[in-house]
């Protein structure tokens, strides 16, 4: 099993979106806020900060679209999962950036 260095718990956001309580755009805004609250990386993993900043910028740019919808949200989630799954040590089952928790 991977050794996740951070946890992005967005299970409440996911539930609200699935239940129709919030829009995909509102869900993206909540996820963006949660990512911004994560601790920055230091030392040999500091390069992740640039990738995190890129992800934040992509979410901000995408969610600014007035016609933001489900497909845009799905694209954001794909990028969030890819970011979280980046390896910090290039070992199978090794250290990864962030566990993205969508279900309790």
C-alpha positions in Angstrom: 0.0 0.0 0.0 1.2 3.5 -0.8 2.5 5.8 1.9 0.3 8.9 1.3 2.0 12.1 2.5 -1.2 14.2 2.7 -4.9 13.5 2.8 -7.5 15.6 0.9 -10.8 14.7 2.5 -13.5 15.8 0.1 -16.0 13.1 1.1 -18.6 15.7 2.3 -18.3 17.7 -0.9 -18.6 14.5 -3.0 -21.8 13.5 -1.0 -23.4 16.9 -1.4 -22.6 16.9 -5.1 -24.0 13.4 -5.6 -27.1 14.3 -3.6 -27.6 17.5 -5.7 -27.2 19.8 -2.8 -24.4 21.7 -4.5 -23.4 22.4 -8.1 -20.3 21.1 -9.8 -18.9 24.6 -9.7 -19.5 24.9 -6.0 -17.9 21.5 -5.5 -14.9 22.6 -7.5 -14.6 25.8 -5.3 -14.7 23.6 -2.1 -12.1 21.3 -3.4 -9.9 24.2 -4.4 -10.2 25.6 -0.9 -9.2 22.3 0.6 -6.2 21.9 -1.6 -5.0 25.4 -0.6 -5.2 24.4 3.0 -2.8 21.4 2.7 0.7 21.7 4.1 3.4 22.6 1.6 6.2 20.1 0.9 9.7 20.7 2.0 13.1 19.3 1.3 13.5 16.8 -1.5 9.7 16.8 -2.1 9.5 20.6 -2.5 9.1 20.2 -6.2 5.5 19.0 -5.5 4.6 22.6 -4.6 5.0 23.7 -8.2 2.7 20.9 -9.3 0.2 21.9 -6.6 0.3 25.5 -7.7 -0.3 24.3 -11.3 -3.3 22.3 -10.2 -4.7 25.2 -8.2 -4.3 27.5 -11.3 -5.9 25.0 -13.5 -8.9 24.6 -11.2 -9.2 28.4 -10.9 -9.1 28.9 -14.6 -11.5 26.1 -15.4 -14.0 27.1 -12.7 -14.1 30.7 -14.0 -15.9 29.4 -17.1 -19.5 30.7 -16.9 -20.7 27.4 -18.5 -18.8 25.2 -16.0 -20.6 21.8 -15.8 -20.2 18.1 -14.9 -17.7 17.4 -17.6 -15.5 20.3 -16.4 -15.8 18.9 -12.8 -14.8 15.4 -14.0 -11.7 16.9 -15.7 -10.8 18.6 -12.5 -11.2 15.4 -10.5 -9.0 13.5 -13.0 -6.3 16.1 -12.5 -6.7 16.0 -8.7 -6.3 12.2 -8.7 -3.3 12.4 -11.0 -1.6 15.0 -8.8 -2.3 12.9 -5.7 -0.9 9.8 -7.2 2.5 11.3 -8.1 5.3 9.3 -6.7 7.8 10.9 -4.4 10.3 8.0 -4.5 9.6 6.1 -7.7 8.9 2.9 -5.8 6.0 0.6 -6.3 3.7 1.2 -3.3 6.1 3.9 -2.1 5.5 7.5 -1.0 2.7 9.3 -2.9 1.6 13.0 -2.7 -1.9 12.8 -1.4 -4.8 10.5 -0.7 -8.0 11.8 -2.2 -10.8 10.7 0.1 -14.2 10.9 -1.6 -16.1 8.3 0.5 -16.2 7.6 4.2 
